[in-house]
Amino acid sequence: MKDFGRTSPVGDLMLERLIDGNKRYASGKLTHPNQVFRRWSGPPDRQQPFAMILSCSESGAPQEVVFDCGVGDLFVIRVAGLVLSESVLASVEFGVRTWHIPIVMVLGHSHCSVAAAALRAEDPPSPFGSLATRLRPALERSKRLPGDGVSNAGRAQAQVVAEYLRGAGHAFAGPGAADRLRILAAFLNQGSGMVEILD
Ligand SMILES: [Zn+2]
């Protein structure tokens, strides 16, 4: 079976577009493309997002800003802690199938309050508990790594989610999708503003 982690010509081009935008963000040279008001008309499928970003909800990581994109450019799914749920998976499936998006970036970030809280508490109370429970595999994977525990957890969570999506890709993206869809993990360092590609 083909792997959703491999590169494809269109996916690579769109990844380059994301990285270029992020370089502008990190260097303070935003160009704000597609950020003027445009009246939409016709059916909703006229939009054509070029990338999907699955990320944490926190205010330090707004994706249209981090990648210097605008209206209609990105299909963004944000959930506190970057955790998976049935609704998140359904959103990924909807975006991929509806717009044939060639790249799904699962983006963890530094200074994640959700990861930090999960690291502090073994059994936190509900409703946060359900987020912390879903972060456990990432905390387990990263707990012996040297360096900053919160950043390590953020990286690990992006990798755990990306690996899951790659495994489930044939079911949610449809037959033949691995030829045109790349799913990768990445990490936003809020200290530098730079996004690092993990795999
Ligand atoms: Zn976060």
Boltz pocket constraint, residues with backbone or C-beta under 6 A from the ligand:
constraints:
  - pocket:
      binder: B
      contacts: [[A, 56], [A, 57], [A, 58], [A, 80], [A, 81], [A, 82], [A, 109], [A, 110], [A, 111], [A, 112], [A, 113], [A, 114], [A, 115]]
      max_distance: 6.0
